[in-house]
Amino acid sequence: MTFRPVPDPIPARMRGLNRAEICDVNFSEFVRDWQRPVAAAPAGDAPVLPGSALDARGLVELLESQLISRHLDLMARVLRVQNKVFYTIGSSGHEGNAMVARLTRHTDPAFLHYRSGGFMAERFRKLPGMDPVMDSALSFAASRDDPASGGRHKVWGSKPLWVLPQTSTIASHLPKALGTAIAIEQGRRIGHALPVPDDSIVVCSFGDASANHATAQTAFNAAAWTAYQRLPAPVLFVCEDNGIGISVKTPDGWIARSFAGRRDLDYFAADGLDLAAGYGQVRQAVEHCRRTRRPTFLHLRTTRLMGHAGTDFEIEWRAIAELCAVEAADPLLRSATIALESGLLSKEALLALYEDTRRRCFAAVEEADRRPRLTTLEDVVAPLAPYTPDQVQGEAERFDHAAARAAVFGGEDKLPEKLAPRHLAIQINNALHDLFAKYPEALLFGEDVAQKGGVYTVTKGLQKAFGARRVFNTLLDETTILGLAQGCANMGMLPFPEIQYLAYFHNACDQIRGEAASLQFFSNGQYRNPMVMRIASLGYQRGFGGHFHNDNSVTALRDIPGLVMGCPSRGDDAAMMLRTLAAMAKVDGRVCAFLEPIALYMTKDLHAPGDGQWLTPYPEPDRALAFGEERVYAPEAADLAILTFGNGVPMSLRAARAIEAAHGWKVRVVDLRWLLPLNEAAIARHAGECARTIVVDEGRRSAGVGEGILTAIVEAGLGDRPLRRVVGADTFTPLAGAAFLVIPSEQEIVAAAAELAAPPATTPA
């Protein structure tokens, strides 16, 4: 049906109005001017129009949801200038996504983009007693009573409705949506009790412009790769195509051309501008996804009204005729036409509903504006990094899987704690076997981790011991690996994703920074992403050099709020730290990173070949490290403290011998072990108890761990003490022996001590 657009030039009565006001006026005038014949109203369960899959009752309820979404948009534009709301990215033109909500269940996890007001209003119908208007108003007003985020961000989210809050990063939610779909099936395969019904599907919406993003393409490829292998992945990708991304137009036909022919990504198209026509089309896609358990692409036609956001004045860069044509395609005008033509609503009733909805939205926001907001830093960060030490320690030390671990290791006499001391790689492997016997819901996956056992055989034997359903290879894509980890966490499992090298993490950093680590913050602690991400890391690897296999920079990880990061230097510490990290994930839902120094994996000796001093016994299964606890060598020493971690620990111990021989000092070496957050109290204590301090950081000079250690010392009032830093250069790592020119050496540590021992230079008179 063709609607009469607002003519160009704009009538005098509409000059000076913004596009939101014009959309508002358009609807009221369109209904008021209605003169066409009206049919006898159909019964509630009869088709709203001949041949439509949508019944009359459904049309009225969907229209109500569309109106709620529209008036929330209009309200936001008006009250933003009064600082009563703080968000104006609207859903106008996308209200047809309410059909997706109606045709899915409230237990189908939903990962939504920001134009999902219609979807949310309709999903609220799934549970009695919930109010989409008031909940949305509290979120718009940044009230601490906001049930989605507690006033931290305007997000579409609801714990009871299984809508997981999303950040605004373009397309970053697609990998974890796919991961959740895979996890639903994976949970069933391992006998894990899912928090949603076994036949749930995952809904994931995004815009046509977002479909071009590398992260989106990663998800589509991984979905098709999964389906190609006949592995279930019931995700419904909903591409809400409005033809434009901010100001960049999507070429006509591009989405259909790009996705309609993809094998193993089943394509459906639906008209999101017409409820009567689109409803059956959406239903086909939803039913197909649920029945076949295959990734499904729903191409939903929409439009975008009122610009990208409240600050986007389209009139400055878009032709009036084009804007008028867009506004003429307003889906609410089509919904009004259906309601009027079918006789379901009279003009008067429809206008009354429209104005009642307006009043309801404005009244809700006025009430929300009176509600308290976040006023202290403590309130803001409360859900970011929960930590309950006693419960974590109790969980880490819990030992009730004796029979399971004996079976895994092949008998009581073969338990690792009864064997001779071993090197780091073996003890990490033992710890993983131990933890997988303890946690039946644990999964390990990544590149080459299964039959091969990883590049360094750290995961060797795990698949044989626990099966291919719990230990498996993924495609070579870190974004997918970390998206799958989030999906498994969403479904109540305990994932141990492996990133093959630290440099590879940077390919997928936003999956942790923007998504996994932010979920507790943006959901006010209602959702969480517990995981232990293992990363083969750091430098000093001989015979296999270069930047991508000797990456010494952890800056990208240290900058992630809420992340926990540990780095062992020896096998017994690694086992106990893994237990603690698994407990932190289980108890507090934390996202954890475990950096495994590649160069120390196979290290056996410390001072001389054959001395075996870097081999350690396996700690008893009821022993774990307290989070933040450091290891101290020569704790009574007070002449020099060397603060370090990872590869720096054995280097510093060797250097300490030379320093003691050269200067007669007693040297205390402190392995910090926990790099995020740093134990600043311990750092200050050791620096304060010793006459001088050297910080050894194998990372880069700029933005490395060493900067954080130095800051802790200075802020503790110890900045006037003799202090040196031995640190890597600000450069990428070259091949072969040149690699050792850019990272610290034992000789540099000894030289730093010599500088501290030298008398201060005198200033000439």
Rosetta blueprint (number, residue, H / E / L):
1 M L
2 T L
3 F L
4 R L
5 P L
6 V L
7 P L
8 D L
9 P L
10 I L
11 P L
12 A H
13 R H
14 M H
15 R L
16 G L
17 L L
18 N L
19 R H
20 A H
21 E H
22 I H
23 C H
24 D H
25 V H
26 N H
27 F H
28 S H
29 E H
30 F H
31 V H
32 R H
33 D L
34 W L
35 Q L
36 R L
37 P L
38 V L
39 A L
40 A L
41 A L
42 P L
43 A L
44 G L
45 D L
46 A L
47 P E
48 V L
49 L L
50 P L
51 G L
52 S L
53 A L
54 L L
55 D E
56 A H
57 R H
58 G H
59 L H
60 V H
61 E H
62 L H
63 L H
64 E H
65 S H
66 Q H
67 L H
68 I H
69 S H
70 R H
71 H H
72 L H
73 D H
74 L H
75 M H
76 A H
77 R H
78 V H
79 L H
80 R H
81 V H
82 Q H
83 N L
84 K L
85 V L
86 F L
87 Y L
88 T L
89 I L
90 G L
91 S L
92 S L
93 G L
94 H L
95 E H
96 G H
97 N H
98 A H
99 M H
100 V H
101 A H
102 R H
103 L H
104 T L
105 R L
106 H L
107 T L
108 D L
109 P L
110 A E
111 F E
112 L L
113 H L
114 Y L
115 R L
116 S L
117 G H
118 G H
119 F H
120 M H
121 A H
122 E H
123 R H
124 F H
125 R H
126 K H
127 L L
128 P L
129 G L
130 M L
131 D L
132 P H
133 V H
134 M H
135 D H
136 S H
137 A H
138 L H
139 S H
140 F H
141 A L
142 A L
143 S E
144 R L
145 D L
146 D L
147 P L
148 A L
149 S L
150 G L
151 G L
152 R L
153 H L
154 K L
155 V L
156 W L
157 G L
158 S E
159 K L
160 P L
161 L L
162 W L
163 V E
164 L L
165 P L
166 Q L
167 T L
168 S L
169 T L
170 I L
171 A L
172 S L
173 H L
174 L H
175 P H
176 K H
177 A H
178 L H
179 G H
180 T H
181 A H
182 I H
183 A H
184 I H
185 E H
186 Q H
187 G H
188 R H
189 R H
190 I L
191 G L
192 H L
193 A L
194 L L
195 P L
196 V L
197 P L
198 D L
199 D L
200 S L
201 I L
202 V E
203 V E
204 C E
205 S E
206 F E
207 G E
208 D L
209 A L
210 S H
211 A H
212 N H
213 H L
214 A H
215 T H
216 A H
217 Q H
218 T H
219 A H
220 F H
221 N H
222 A H
223 A H
224 A H
225 W H
226 T H
227 A H
228 Y H
229 Q L
230 R L
231 L L
232 P L
233 A L
234 P L
235 V E
236 L E
237 F E
238 V E
239 C E
240 E E
241 D E
242 N L
243 G L
244 I E
245 G E
246 I L
247 S L
248 V E
249 K E
250 T L
251 P L
252 D L
253 G L
254 W H
255 I H
256 A H
257 R H
258 S H
259 F H
260 A L
261 G L
262 R L
263 R L
264 D L
265 L L
266 D E
267 Y E
268 F E
269 A E
270 A E
271 D E
272 G L
273 L L
274 D L
275 L H
276 A H
277 A H
278 G H
279 Y H
280 G H
281 Q H
282 V H
283 R H
284 Q H
285 A H
286 V H
287 E H
288 H H
289 C H
290 R H
291 R H
292 T H
293 R L
294 R L
295 P L
296 T E
297 F E
298 L E
299 H E
300 L E
301 R E
302 T L
303 T L
304 R L
305 L L
306 M L
307 G L
308 H L
309 A L
310 G L
311 T L
312 D L
313 F L
314 E H
315 I H
316 E H
317 W L
318 R L
319 A L
320 I H
321 A H
322 E H
323 L H
324 C H
325 A H
326 V H
327 E H
328 A H
329 A L
330 D L
331 P H
332 L H
333 L H
334 R H
335 S H
336 A H
337 T H
338 I H
339 A H
340 L H
341 E H
342 S L
343 G L
344 L L
345 L L
346 S L
347 K H
348 E H
349 A H
350 L H
351 L H
352 A H
353 L H
354 Y H
355 E H
356 D H
357 T H
358 R H
359 R H
360 R H
361 C H
362 F H
363 A H
364 A H
365 V H
366 E H
367 E H
368 A H
369 D H
370 R H
371 R L
372 P L
373 R E
374 L L
375 T L
376 T L
377 L H
378 E H
379 D H
380 V H
381 V H
382 A L
383 P L
384 L L
385 A L
386 P L
387 Y L
388 T L
389 P H
390 D H
391 Q H
392 V H
393 Q H
394 G H
395 E H
396 A H
397 E H
398 R L
399 F L
400 D L
401 H L
402 A H
403 A H
404 A H
405 R H
406 A H
407 A H
408 V H
409 F H
410 G L
411 G L
412 E H
413 D H
414 K H
415 L L
416 P H
417 E H
418 K H
419 L L
420 A L
421 P L
422 R E
423 H L
424 L H
425 A H
426 I H
427 Q H
428 I H
429 N H
430 N H
431 A H
432 L H
433 H H
434 D H
435 L H
436 F H
437 A H
438 K H
439 Y L
440 P L
441 E L
442 A E
443 L E
444 L E
445 F E
446 G E
447 E L
448 D L
449 V L
450 A L
451 Q L
452 K L
453 G L
454 G L
455 V L
456 Y L
457 T L
458 V L
459 T L
460 K L
461 G L
462 L H
463 Q H
464 K H
465 A H
466 F H
467 G L
468 A L
469 R L
470 R L
471 V E
472 F E
473 N E
474 T L
475 L L
476 L L
477 D L
478 E H
479 T H
480 T H
481 I H
482 L H
483 G H
484 L H
485 A H
486 Q H
487 G H
488 C H
489 A H
490 N H
491 M L
492 G L
493 M L
494 L E
495 P E
496 F E
497 P E
498 E E
499 I E
500 Q L
501 Y L
502 L H
503 A H
504 Y H
505 F H
506 H H
507 N H
508 A H
509 C H
510 D H
511 Q H
512 I H
513 R H
514 G H
515 E H
516 A H
517 A L
518 S L
519 L H
520 Q H
521 F H
522 F H
523 S L
524 N L
525 G L
526 Q L
527 Y L
528 R L
529 N L
530 P L
531 M E
532 V E
533 M E
534 R E
535 I E
536 A E
537 S E
538 L L
539 G L
540 Y L
541 Q L
542 R L
543 G L
544 F L
545 G L
546 G L
547 H H
548 F H
549 H H
550 N L
551 D L
552 N L
553 S L
554 V L
555 T H
556 A H
557 L H
558 R H
559 D L
560 I L
561 P L
562 G L
563 L L
564 V E
565 M E
566 G E
567 C L
568 P L
569 S L
570 R L
571 G H
572 D H
573 D H
574 A H
575 A H
576 M H
577 M H
578 L H
579 R H
580 T H
581 L H
582 A H
583 A H
584 M H
585 A H
586 K H
587 V H
588 D H
589 G L
590 R L
591 V E
592 C E
593 A E
594 F E
595 L E
596 E E
597 P E
598 I H
599 A H
600 L H
601 Y L
602 M L
603 T L
604 K L
605 D L
606 L L
607 H L
608 A L
609 P L
610 G L
611 D L
612 G L
613 Q L
614 W L
615 L L
616 T E
617 P L
618 Y L
619 P L
620 E L
621 P L
622 D L
623 R L
624 A L
625 L L
626 A L
627 F L
628 G L
629 E L
630 E L
631 R E
632 V E
633 Y E
634 A L
635 P L
636 E L
637 A L
638 A L
639 D L
640 L E
641 A E
642 I E
643 L E
644 T E
645 F L
646 G L
647 N L
648 G H
649 V H
650 P H
651 M H
652 S H
653 L H
654 R H
655 A H
656 A H
657 R H
658 A H
659 I H
660 E H
661 A H
662 A H
663 H H
664 G L
665 W L
666 K L
667 V E
668 R E
669 V E
670 V E
671 D E
672 L L
673 R L
674 W E
675 L E
676 L E
677 P L
678 L L
679 N L
680 E H
681 A H
682 A H
683 I H
684 A H
685 R H
686 H H
687 A H
688 G H
689 E H
690 C L
691 A L
692 R L
693 T E
694 I E
695 V E
696 V E
697 D E
698 E E
699 G E
700 R E
701 R L
702 S L
703 A L
704 G L
705 V H
706 G H
707 E H
708 G H
709 I H
710 L H
711 T H
712 A H
713 I H
714 V H
715 E H
716 A H
717 G H
718 L H
719 G L
720 D L
721 R L
722 P L
723 L E
724 R E
725 R E
726 V E
727 V E
728 G E
729 A L
730 D L
731 T L
732 F L
733 T L
734 P L
735 L L
736 A H
737 G H
738 A H
739 A H
740 F H
741 L H
742 V L
743 I L
744 P L
745 S L
746 E H
747 Q H
748 E H
749 I H
750 V H
751 A H
752 A H
753 A H
754 A H
755 E H
756 L H
757 A H
758 A L
759 P L
760 P L
761 A L
762 T L
763 T L
764 P L
765 A L
